[in-house]
Amino acid sequence: MQLDELIAKVRRLPAFRQQEVLDFVTFLEERYGGAEQDDQADWSDQQFHTLSVEQAMRGLEDEPDLYTEDDLKERWP
């Protein structure tokens, strides 16, 4: 696949999907570095934790708020 074709396909995606592509490319860079390597790098606990948290939190900022601060206050009759 040519770079121009890849760029064109990514541009046609919605913004949140473009972010997923960027996240995946960043992951590949971190895991394999800039150049291709024959041996796969082992994940450190920190790398796994960072990726896990990023994946778990992805999209939360786009979710609507279900509760307000008033919901957190305890009410007495």
PyMOL Python script that loads the backbone (N, CA, C, O; Angstrom):
from pymol import cmd

cmd.read_pdbstr("""\
ATOM      1  N   MET A   1       0.850  -1.168   0.000  1.00  0.00           N
ATOM      2  CA  MET A   1       0.000   0.000   0.000  1.00  0.00           C
ATOM      3  C   MET A   1       0.900   1.237   0.000  1.00  0.00           C
ATOM      4  O   MET A   1       1.874   1.318   0.748  1.00  0.00           O
ATOM      5  N   GLN A   2       0.560   2.160  -0.827  1.00  0.00           N
ATOM      6  CA  GLN A   2       1.313   3.402  -0.917  1.00  0.00           C
ATOM      7  C   GLN A   2       0.909   4.352   0.204  1.00  0.00           C
ATOM      8  O   GLN A   2      -0.225   4.312   0.681  1.00  0.00           O
ATOM      9  N   LEU A   3       1.825   5.192   0.617  1.00  0.00           N
ATOM     10  CA  LEU A   3       1.573   6.150   1.685  1.00  0.00           C
ATOM     11  C   LEU A   3       0.429   7.095   1.324  1.00  0.00           C
ATOM     12  O   LEU A   3      -0.397   7.417   2.179  1.00  0.00           O
ATOM     13  N   ASP A   4       0.372   7.539   0.076  1.00  0.00           N
ATOM     14  CA  ASP A   4      -0.700   8.450  -0.356  1.00  0.00           C
ATOM     15  C   ASP A   4      -2.068   7.784  -0.221  1.00  0.00           C
ATOM     16  O   ASP A   4      -3.041   8.427   0.174  1.00  0.00           O
ATOM     17  N   GLU A   5      -2.138   6.497  -0.550  1.00  0.00           N
ATOM     18  CA  GLU A   5      -3.399   5.757  -0.432  1.00  0.00           C
ATOM     19  C   GLU A   5      -3.813   5.632   1.037  1.00  0.00           C
ATOM     20  O   GLU A   5      -4.987   5.781   1.373  1.00  0.00           O
ATOM     21  N   LEU A   6      -2.850   5.360   1.892  1.00  0.00           N
ATOM     22  CA  LEU A   6      -3.128   5.259   3.327  1.00  0.00           C
ATOM     23  C   LEU A   6      -3.642   6.587   3.878  1.00  0.00           C
ATOM     24  O   LEU A   6      -4.623   6.619   4.621  1.00  0.00           O
ATOM     25  N   ILE A   7      -2.979   7.672   3.514  1.00  0.00           N
ATOM     26  CA  ILE A   7      -3.392   8.999   3.982  1.00  0.00           C
ATOM     27  C   ILE A   7      -4.800   9.315   3.506  1.00  0.00           C
ATOM     28  O   ILE A   7      -5.605   9.846   4.272  1.00  0.00           O
ATOM     29  N   ALA A   8      -5.111   9.000   2.262  1.00  0.00           N
ATOM     30  CA  ALA A   8      -6.444   9.264   1.721  1.00  0.00           C
ATOM     31  C   ALA A   8      -7.510   8.467   2.478  1.00  0.00           C
ATOM     32  O   ALA A   8      -8.585   8.991   2.769  1.00  0.00           O
ATOM     33  N   LYS A   9      -7.217   7.216   2.794  1.00  0.00           N
ATOM     34  CA  LYS A   9      -8.180   6.391   3.524  1.00  0.00           C
ATOM     35  C   LYS A   9      -8.398   6.925   4.935  1.00  0.00           C
ATOM     36  O   LYS A   9      -9.531   6.963   5.416  1.00  0.00           O
ATOM     37  N   VAL A  10      -7.333   7.334   5.593  1.00  0.00           N
ATOM     38  CA  VAL A  10      -7.448   7.861   6.956  1.00  0.00           C
ATOM     39  C   VAL A  10      -8.237   9.169   6.950  1.00  0.00           C
ATOM     40  O   VAL A  10      -9.040   9.408   7.851  1.00  0.00           O
ATOM     41  N   ARG A  11      -8.021  10.001   5.961  1.00  0.00           N
ATOM     42  CA  ARG A  11      -8.748  11.283   5.879  1.00  0.00           C
ATOM     43  C   ARG A  11     -10.254  11.079   5.725  1.00  0.00           C
ATOM     44  O   ARG A  11     -11.039  11.928   6.146  1.00  0.00           O
ATOM     45  N   ARG A  12     -10.659   9.969   5.129  1.00  0.00           N
ATOM     46  CA  ARG A  12     -12.095   9.707   4.940  1.00  0.00           C
ATOM     47  C   ARG A  12     -12.773   9.213   6.213  1.00  0.00           C
ATOM     48  O   ARG A  12     -14.002   9.178   6.284  1.00  0.00           O
ATOM     49  N   LEU A  13     -11.996   8.836   7.207  1.00  0.00           N
ATOM     50  CA  LEU A  13     -12.548   8.341   8.461  1.00  0.00           C
ATOM     51  C   LEU A  13     -13.039   9.497   9.327  1.00  0.00           C
ATOM     52  O   LEU A  13     -12.548  10.620   9.212  1.00  0.00           O
ATOM     53  N   PRO A  14     -14.017   9.213  10.202  1.00  0.00           N
ATOM     54  CA  PRO A  14     -14.418  10.231  11.179  1.00  0.00           C
ATOM     55  C   PRO A  14     -13.252  10.525  12.135  1.00  0.00           C
ATOM     56  O   PRO A  14     -12.333   9.718  12.272  1.00  0.00           O
ATOM     57  N   ALA A  15     -13.305  11.677  12.785  1.00  0.00           N
ATOM     58  CA  ALA A  15     -12.198  12.129  13.641  1.00  0.00           C
ATOM     59  C   ALA A  15     -11.854  11.116  14.728  1.00  0.00           C
ATOM     60  O   ALA A  15     -10.675  10.886  14.999  1.00  0.00           O
ATOM     61  N   PHE A  16     -12.868  10.502  15.360  1.00  0.00           N
ATOM     62  CA  PHE A  16     -12.557   9.563  16.442  1.00  0.00           C
ATOM     63  C   PHE A  16     -11.876   8.304  15.910  1.00  0.00           C
ATOM     64  O   PHE A  16     -11.092   7.683  16.627  1.00  0.00           O
ATOM     65  N   ARG A  17     -12.161   7.916  14.667  1.00  0.00           N
ATOM     66  CA  ARG A  17     -11.468   6.761  14.069  1.00  0.00           C
ATOM     67  C   ARG A  17     -10.051   7.149  13.661  1.00  0.00           C
ATOM     68  O   ARG A  17      -9.134   6.332  13.751  1.00  0.00           O
ATOM     69  N   GLN A  18      -9.865   8.387  13.215  1.00  0.00           N
ATOM     70  CA  GLN A  18      -8.522   8.858  12.909  1.00  0.00           C
ATOM     71  C   GLN A  18      -7.661   8.805  14.163  1.00  0.00           C
ATOM     72  O   GLN A  18      -6.481   8.460  14.097  1.00  0.00           O
ATOM     73  N   GLN A  19      -8.255   9.150  15.316  1.00  0.00           N
ATOM     74  CA  GLN A  19      -7.526   9.087  16.582  1.00  0.00           C
ATOM     75  C   GLN A  19      -7.138   7.648  16.899  1.00  0.00           C
ATOM     76  O   GLN A  19      -6.049   7.405  17.417  1.00  0.00           O
ATOM     77  N   GLU A  20      -8.013   6.691  16.596  1.00  0.00           N
ATOM     78  CA  GLU A  20      -7.686   5.280  16.817  1.00  0.00           C
ATOM     79  C   GLU A  20      -6.494   4.859  15.968  1.00  0.00           C
ATOM     80  O   GLU A  20      -5.610   4.140  16.434  1.00  0.00           O
ATOM     81  N   VAL A  21      -6.478   5.314  14.714  1.00  0.00           N
ATOM     82  CA  VAL A  21      -5.357   4.998  13.822  1.00  0.00           C
ATOM     83  C   VAL A  21      -4.065   5.575  14.398  1.00  0.00           C
ATOM     84  O   VAL A  21      -3.035   4.900  14.433  1.00  0.00           O
ATOM     85  N   LEU A  22      -4.129   6.827  14.849  1.00  0.00           N
ATOM     86  CA  LEU A  22      -2.952   7.460  15.434  1.00  0.00           C
ATOM     87  C   LEU A  22      -2.495   6.705  16.679  1.00  0.00           C
ATOM     88  O   LEU A  22      -1.298   6.483  16.863  1.00  0.00           O
ATOM     89  N   ASP A  23      -3.432   6.311  17.530  1.00  0.00           N
ATOM     90  CA  ASP A  23      -3.087   5.550  18.735  1.00  0.00           C
ATOM     91  C   ASP A  23      -2.411   4.234  18.366  1.00  0.00           C
ATOM     92  O   ASP A  23      -1.442   3.828  19.008  1.00  0.00           O
ATOM     93  N   PHE A  24      -2.920   3.571  17.339  1.00  0.00           N
ATOM     94  CA  PHE A  24      -2.343   2.293  16.933  1.00  0.00           C
ATOM     95  C   PHE A  24      -0.932   2.476  16.373  1.00  0.00           C
ATOM     96  O   PHE A  24      -0.040   1.682  16.669  1.00  0.00           O
ATOM     97  N   VAL A  25      -0.732   3.499  15.580  1.00  0.00           N
ATOM     98  CA  VAL A  25       0.600   3.774  15.032  1.00  0.00           C
ATOM     99  C   VAL A  25       1.575   4.106  16.162  1.00  0.00           C
ATOM    100  O   VAL A  25       2.721   3.656  16.149  1.00  0.00           O
ATOM    101  N   THR A  26       1.120   4.889  17.133  1.00  0.00           N
ATOM    102  CA  THR A  26       1.947   5.217  18.288  1.00  0.00           C
ATOM    103  C   THR A  26       2.316   3.948  19.047  1.00  0.00           C
ATOM    104  O   THR A  26       3.464   3.775  19.457  1.00  0.00           O
ATOM    105  N   PHE A  27       1.341   3.065  19.231  1.00  0.00           N
ATOM    106  CA  PHE A  27       1.596   1.778  19.885  1.00  0.00           C
ATOM    107  C   PHE A  27       2.658   0.991  19.119  1.00  0.00           C
ATOM    108  O   PHE A  27       3.581   0.450  19.728  1.00  0.00           O
ATOM    109  N   LEU A  28       2.540   0.921  17.791  1.00  0.00           N
ATOM    110  CA  LEU A  28       3.516   0.183  16.989  1.00  0.00           C
ATOM    111  C   LEU A  28       4.907   0.791  17.108  1.00  0.00           C
ATOM    112  O   LEU A  28       5.899   0.068  17.201  1.00  0.00           O
ATOM    113  N   GLU A  29       4.981   2.125  17.106  1.00  0.00           N
ATOM    114  CA  GLU A  29       6.273   2.787  17.266  1.00  0.00           C
ATOM    115  C   GLU A  29       6.906   2.454  18.610  1.00  0.00           C
ATOM    116  O   GLU A  29       8.103   2.176  18.691  1.00  0.00           O
ATOM    117  N   GLU A  30       6.092   2.484  19.670  1.00  0.00           N
ATOM    118  CA  GLU A  30       6.604   2.196  21.001  1.00  0.00           C
ATOM    119  C   GLU A  30       7.037   0.742  21.127  1.00  0.00           C
ATOM    120  O   GLU A  30       8.038   0.432  21.773  1.00  0.00           O
ATOM    121  N   ARG A  31       6.289  -0.119  20.519  1.00  0.00           N
ATOM    122  CA  ARG A  31       6.591  -1.546  20.652  1.00  0.00           C
ATOM    123  C   ARG A  31       7.784  -1.967  19.800  1.00  0.00           C
ATOM    124  O   ARG A  31       8.650  -2.707  20.267  1.00  0.00           O
ATOM    125  N   TYR A  32       7.834  -1.501  18.557  1.00  0.00           N
ATOM    126  CA  TYR A  32       8.843  -1.974  17.628  1.00  0.00           C
ATOM    127  C   TYR A  32       9.900  -0.933  17.278  1.00  0.00           C
ATOM    128  O   TYR A  32      10.876  -1.257  16.601  1.00  0.00           O
ATOM    129  N   GLY A  33       9.731   0.284  17.716  1.00  0.00           N
ATOM    130  CA  GLY A  33      10.696   1.328  17.373  1.00  0.00           C
ATOM    131  C   GLY A  33      10.475   1.804  15.950  1.00  0.00           C
ATOM    132  O   GLY A  33       9.534   1.375  15.282  1.00  0.00           O
ATOM    133  N   GLY A  34      11.335   2.680  15.495  1.00  0.00           N
ATOM    134  CA  GLY A  34      11.199   3.246  14.152  1.00  0.00           C
ATOM    135  C   GLY A  34      11.537   2.254  13.056  1.00  0.00           C
ATOM    136  O   GLY A  34      10.953   2.317  11.973  1.00  0.00           O
ATOM    137  N   ALA A  35      12.461   1.343  13.305  1.00  0.00           N
ATOM    138  CA  ALA A  35      12.880   0.375  12.288  1.00  0.00           C
ATOM    139  C   ALA A  35      12.296  -0.995  12.609  1.00  0.00           C
ATOM    140  O   ALA A  35      11.970  -1.299  13.757  1.00  0.00           O
ATOM    141  N   GLU A  36      12.174  -1.806  11.576  1.00  0.00           N
ATOM    142  CA  GLU A  36      11.653  -3.167  11.785  1.00  0.00           C
ATOM    143  C   GLU A  36      12.666  -3.990  12.560  1.00  0.00           C
ATOM    144  O   GLU A  36      13.875  -3.863  12.367  1.00  0.00           O
ATOM    145  N   GLN A  37      12.152  -4.831  13.434  1.00  0.00           N
ATOM    146  CA  GLN A  37      12.999  -5.720  14.214  1.00  0.00           C
ATOM    147  C   GLN A  37      12.511  -7.144  14.029  1.00  0.00           C
ATOM    148  O   GLN A  37      11.314  -7.382  13.865  1.00  0.00           O
ATOM    149  N   ASP A  38      13.430  -8.081  14.057  1.00  0.00           N
ATOM    150  CA  ASP A  38      13.057  -9.484  13.915  1.00  0.00           C
ATOM    151  C   ASP A  38      12.429 -10.033  15.187  1.00  0.00           C
ATOM    152  O   ASP A  38      11.475 -10.809  15.129  1.00  0.00           O
ATOM    153  N   ASP A  39      12.957  -9.636  16.323  1.00  0.00           N
ATOM    154  CA  ASP A  39      12.449 -10.128  17.605  1.00  0.00           C
ATOM    155  C   ASP A  39      11.386  -9.183  18.123  1.00  0.00           C
ATOM    156  O   ASP A  39      11.550  -7.963  18.085  1.00  0.00           O
ATOM    157  N   GLN A  40      10.288  -9.756  18.611  1.00  0.00           N
ATOM    158  CA  GLN A  40       9.251  -8.929  19.205  1.00  0.00           C
ATOM    159  C   GLN A  40       9.693  -8.520  20.598  1.00  0.00           C
ATOM    160  O   GLN A  40      10.209  -9.327  21.372  1.00  0.00           O
ATOM    161  N   ALA A  41       9.479  -7.253  20.895  1.00  0.00           N
ATOM    162  CA  ALA A  41       9.854  -6.749  22.221  1.00  0.00           C
ATOM    163  C   ALA A  41       8.868  -7.262  23.258  1.00  0.00           C
ATOM    164  O   ALA A  41       7.665  -7.324  23.005  1.00  0.00           O
ATOM    165  N   ASP A  42       9.373  -7.623  24.406  1.00  0.00           N
ATOM    166  CA  ASP A  42       8.503  -8.023  25.502  1.00  0.00           C
ATOM    167  C   ASP A  42       7.903  -6.784  26.136  1.00  0.00           C
ATOM    168  O   ASP A  42       8.554  -5.745  26.249  1.00  0.00           O
ATOM    169  N   TRP A  43       6.670  -6.911  26.540  1.00  0.00           N
ATOM    170  CA  TRP A  43       6.007  -5.795  27.201  1.00  0.00           C
ATOM    171  C   TRP A  43       6.443  -5.734  28.645  1.00  0.00           C
ATOM    172  O   TRP A  43       6.451  -6.745  29.347  1.00  0.00           O
ATOM    173  N   SER A  44       6.801  -4.559  29.079  1.00  0.00           N
ATOM    174  CA  SER A  44       7.051  -4.372  30.500  1.00  0.00           C
ATOM    175  C   SER A  44       5.706  -4.200  31.190  1.00  0.00           C
ATOM    176  O   SER A  44       4.699  -3.921  30.539  1.00  0.00           O
ATOM    177  N   ASP A  45       5.691  -4.363  32.483  1.00  0.00           N
ATOM    178  CA  ASP A  45       4.445  -4.159  33.230  1.00  0.00           C
ATOM    179  C   ASP A  45       3.928  -2.747  33.036  1.00  0.00           C
ATOM    180  O   ASP A  45       2.721  -2.534  32.919  1.00  0.00           O
ATOM    181  N   GLN A  46       4.845  -1.772  33.001  1.00  0.00           N
ATOM    182  CA  GLN A  46       4.437  -0.372  32.834  1.00  0.00           C
ATOM    183  C   GLN A  46       3.811  -0.148  31.458  1.00  0.00           C
ATOM    184  O   GLN A  46       2.796   0.541  31.353  1.00  0.00           O
ATOM    185  N   GLN A  47       4.391  -0.711  30.410  1.00  0.00           N
ATOM    186  CA  GLN A  47       3.826  -0.557  29.066  1.00  0.00           C
ATOM    187  C   GLN A  47       2.435  -1.172  29.001  1.00  0.00           C
ATOM    188  O   GLN A  47       1.514  -0.574  28.443  1.00  0.00           O
ATOM    189  N   PHE A  48       2.280  -2.359  29.566  1.00  0.00           N
ATOM    190  CA  PHE A  48       0.986  -3.018  29.543  1.00  0.00           C
ATOM    191  C   PHE A  48      -0.039  -2.203  30.326  1.00  0.00           C
ATOM    192  O   PHE A  48      -1.167  -2.022  29.868  1.00  0.00           O
ATOM    193  N   HIS A  49       0.344  -1.715  31.496  1.00  0.00           N
ATOM    194  CA  HIS A  49      -0.558  -0.918  32.323  1.00  0.00           C
ATOM    195  C   HIS A  49      -0.980   0.356  31.590  1.00  0.00           C
ATOM    196  O   HIS A  49      -2.159   0.712  31.587  1.00  0.00           O
ATOM    197  N   THR A  50      -0.023   1.037  30.973  1.00  0.00           N
ATOM    198  CA  THR A  50      -0.317   2.284  30.256  1.00  0.00           C
ATOM    199  C   THR A  50      -1.298   2.022  29.119  1.00  0.00           C
ATOM    200  O   THR A  50      -2.279   2.750  28.967  1.00  0.00           O
ATOM    201  N   LEU A  51      -1.045   1.000  28.328  1.00  0.00           N
ATOM    202  CA  LEU A  51      -1.934   0.693  27.207  1.00  0.00           C
ATOM    203  C   LEU A  51      -3.307   0.266  27.715  1.00  0.00           C
ATOM    204  O   LEU A  51      -4.326   0.648  27.139  1.00  0.00           O
ATOM    205  N   SER A  52      -3.344  -0.520  28.783  1.00  0.00           N
ATOM    206  CA  SER A  52      -4.623  -0.970  29.325  1.00  0.00           C
ATOM    207  C   SER A  52      -5.469   0.199  29.807  1.00  0.00           C
ATOM    208  O   SER A  52      -6.670   0.253  29.544  1.00  0.00           O
ATOM    209  N   VAL A  53      -4.843   1.132  30.510  1.00  0.00           N
ATOM    210  CA  VAL A  53      -5.573   2.302  31.010  1.00  0.00           C
ATOM    211  C   VAL A  53      -6.065   3.151  29.852  1.00  0.00           C
ATOM    212  O   VAL A  53      -7.203   3.620  29.865  1.00  0.00           O
ATOM    213  N   GLU A  54      -5.213   3.354  28.846  1.00  0.00           N
ATOM    214  CA  GLU A  54      -5.616   4.142  27.681  1.00  0.00           C
ATOM    215  C   GLU A  54      -6.820   3.511  26.985  1.00  0.00           C
ATOM    216  O   GLU A  54      -7.759   4.209  26.603  1.00  0.00           O
ATOM    217  N   GLN A  55      -6.789   2.211  26.826  1.00  0.00           N
ATOM    218  CA  GLN A  55      -7.902   1.526  26.171  1.00  0.00           C
ATOM    219  C   GLN A  55      -9.168   1.596  27.009  1.00  0.00           C
ATOM    220  O   GLN A  55     -10.258   1.797  26.473  1.00  0.00           O
ATOM    221  N   ALA A  56      -9.034   1.432  28.316  1.00  0.00           N
ATOM    222  CA  ALA A  56     -10.206   1.459  29.195  1.00  0.00           C
ATOM    223  C   ALA A  56     -10.851   2.836  29.228  1.00  0.00           C
ATOM    224  O   ALA A  56     -12.074   2.943  29.314  1.00  0.00           O
ATOM    225  N   MET A  57     -10.048   3.887  29.163  1.00  0.00           N
ATOM    226  CA  MET A  57     -10.559   5.249  29.293  1.00  0.00           C
ATOM    227  C   MET A  57     -10.958   5.863  27.946  1.00  0.00           C
ATOM    228  O   MET A  57     -11.557   6.938  27.911  1.00  0.00           O
ATOM    229  N   ARG A  58     -10.634   5.194  26.848  1.00  0.00           N
ATOM    230  CA  ARG A  58     -10.917   5.748  25.525  1.00  0.00           C
ATOM    231  C   ARG A  58     -12.409   5.998  25.361  1.00  0.00           C
ATOM    232  O   ARG A  58     -13.226   5.112  25.608  1.00  0.00           O
ATOM    233  N   GLY A  59     -12.753   7.192  24.949  1.00  0.00           N
ATOM    234  CA  GLY A  59     -14.128   7.533  24.660  1.00  0.00           C
ATOM    235  C   GLY A  59     -14.933   8.024  25.846  1.00  0.00           C
ATOM    236  O   GLY A  59     -16.058   8.490  25.666  1.00  0.00           O
ATOM    237  N   LEU A  60     -14.391   7.936  27.062  1.00  0.00           N
ATOM    238  CA  LEU A  60     -15.151   8.368  28.227  1.00  0.00           C
ATOM    239  C   LEU A  60     -15.459   9.858  28.199  1.00  0.00           C
ATOM    240  O   LEU A  60     -16.498  10.292  28.697  1.00  0.00           O
ATOM    241  N   GLU A  61     -14.560  10.638  27.617  1.00  0.00           N
ATOM    242  CA  GLU A  61     -14.801  12.073  27.567  1.00  0.00           C
ATOM    243  C   GLU A  61     -15.983  12.422  26.656  1.00  0.00           C
ATOM    244  O   GLU A  61     -16.540  13.516  26.754  1.00  0.00           O
ATOM    245  N   ASP A  62     -16.363  11.502  25.777  1.00  0.00           N
ATOM    246  CA  ASP A  62     -17.486  11.729  24.866  1.00  0.00           C
ATOM    247  C   ASP A  62     -18.823  11.283  25.449  1.00  0.00           C
ATOM    248  O   ASP A  62     -19.874  11.589  24.885  1.00  0.00           O
ATOM    249  N   GLU A  63     -18.796  10.565  26.567  1.00  0.00           N
ATOM    250  CA  GLU A  63     -20.037  10.077  27.165  1.00  0.00           C
ATOM    251  C   GLU A  63     -20.754  11.198  27.909  1.00  0.00           C
ATOM    252  O   GLU A  63     -20.116  12.070  28.499  1.00  0.00           O
ATOM    253  N   PRO A  64     -22.081  11.170  27.877  1.00  0.00           N
ATOM    254  CA  PRO A  64     -22.833  12.213  28.587  1.00  0.00           C
ATOM    255  C   PRO A  64     -22.719  12.019  30.100  1.00  0.00           C
ATOM    256  O   PRO A  64     -22.535  10.904  30.590  1.00  0.00           O
ATOM    257  N   ASP A  65     -22.832  13.127  30.821  1.00  0.00           N
ATOM    258  CA  ASP A  65     -22.830  13.057  32.276  1.00  0.00           C
ATOM    259  C   ASP A  65     -24.190  12.546  32.738  1.00  0.00           C
ATOM    260  O   ASP A  65     -25.219  13.144  32.422  1.00  0.00           O
ATOM    261  N   LEU A  66     -24.199  11.449  33.482  1.00  0.00           N
ATOM    262  CA  LEU A  66     -25.447  10.860  33.951  1.00  0.00           C
ATOM    263  C   LEU A  66     -25.879  11.440  35.281  1.00  0.00           C
ATOM    264  O   LEU A  66     -27.064  11.429  35.613  1.00  0.00           O
ATOM    265  N   TYR A  67     -24.921  11.949  36.047  1.00  0.00           N
ATOM    266  CA  TYR A  67     -25.216  12.468  37.373  1.00  0.00           C
ATOM    267  C   TYR A  67     -24.637  13.867  37.516  1.00  0.00           C
ATOM    268  O   TYR A  67     -23.652  14.217  36.866  1.00  0.00           O
ATOM    269  N   THR A  68     -25.255  14.648  38.363  1.00  0.00           N
ATOM    270  CA  THR A  68     -24.748  15.976  38.667  1.00  0.00           C
ATOM    271  C   THR A  68     -24.144  15.966  40.066  1.00  0.00           C
ATOM    272  O   THR A  68     -24.219  14.960  40.770  1.00  0.00           O
ATOM    273  N   GLU A  69     -23.560  17.058  40.460  1.00  0.00           N
ATOM    274  CA  GLU A  69     -22.994  17.163  41.799  1.00  0.00           C
ATOM    275  C   GLU A  69     -24.085  17.053  42.854  1.00  0.00           C
ATOM    276  O   GLU A  69     -23.837  16.563  43.956  1.00  0.00           O
ATOM    277  N   ASP A  70     -25.298  17.510  42.522  1.00  0.00           N
ATOM    278  CA  ASP A  70     -26.413  17.396  43.456  1.00  0.00           C
ATOM    279  C   ASP A  70     -26.749  15.941  43.772  1.00  0.00           C
ATOM    280  O   ASP A  70     -27.209  15.634  44.871  1.00  0.00           O
ATOM    281  N   ASP A  71     -26.521  15.052  42.819  1.00  0.00           N
ATOM    282  CA  ASP A  71     -26.781  13.627  43.041  1.00  0.00           C
ATOM    283  C   ASP A  71     -25.811  13.040  44.063  1.00  0.00           C
ATOM    284  O   ASP A  71     -26.104  12.018  44.683  1.00  0.00           O
ATOM    285  N   LEU A  72     -24.676  13.674  44.239  1.00  0.00           N
ATOM    286  CA  LEU A  72     -23.686  13.154  45.169  1.00  0.00           C
ATOM    287  C   LEU A  72     -23.971  13.560  46.611  1.00  0.00           C
ATOM    288  O   LEU A  72     -23.467  12.934  47.543  1.00  0.00           O
ATOM    289  N   LYS A  73     -24.760  14.582  46.794  1.00  0.00           N
ATOM    290  CA  LYS A  73     -25.072  15.059  48.138  1.00  0.00           C
ATOM    291  C   LYS A  73     -26.114  14.153  48.783  1.00  0.00           C
ATOM    292  O   LYS A  73     -27.109  13.779  48.163  1.00  0.00           O
ATOM    293  N   GLU A  74     -25.863  13.816  50.026  1.00  0.00           N
ATOM    294  CA  GLU A  74     -26.798  12.967  50.756  1.00  0.00           C
ATOM    295  C   GLU A  74     -27.995  13.805  51.181  1.00  0.00           C
ATOM    296  O   GLU A  74     -27.839  14.923  51.672  1.00  0.00           O
ATOM    297  N   ARG A  75     -29.173  13.265  50.993  1.00  0.00           N
ATOM    298  CA  ARG A  75     -30.393  14.003  51.330  1.00  0.00           C
ATOM    299  C   ARG A  75     -31.080  13.330  52.511  1.00  0.00           C
ATOM    300  O   ARG A  75     -31.231  12.110  52.556  1.00  0.00           O
ATOM    301  N   TRP A  76     -31.494  14.166  53.471  1.00  0.00           N
ATOM    302  CA  TRP A  76     -32.194  13.691  54.663  1.00  0.00           C
ATOM    303  C   TRP A  76     -33.609  14.246  54.639  1.00  0.00           C
ATOM    304  O   TRP A  76     -33.822  15.419  54.331  1.00  0.00           O
ATOM    305  N   PRO A  77     -34.580  13.389  54.969  1.00  0.00           N
ATOM    306  CA  PRO A  77     -35.977  13.865  54.966  1.00  0.00           C
ATOM    307  C   PRO A  77     -36.235  14.892  56.058  1.00  0.00           C
ATOM    308  O   PRO A  77     -37.355  15.386  56.188  1.00  0.00           O
TER     309      PRO A  77
END
""", "prot")
cmd.dss("prot")
cmd.show_as("cartoon", "prot")
cmd.util.cbc("prot")
cmd.orient("prot")
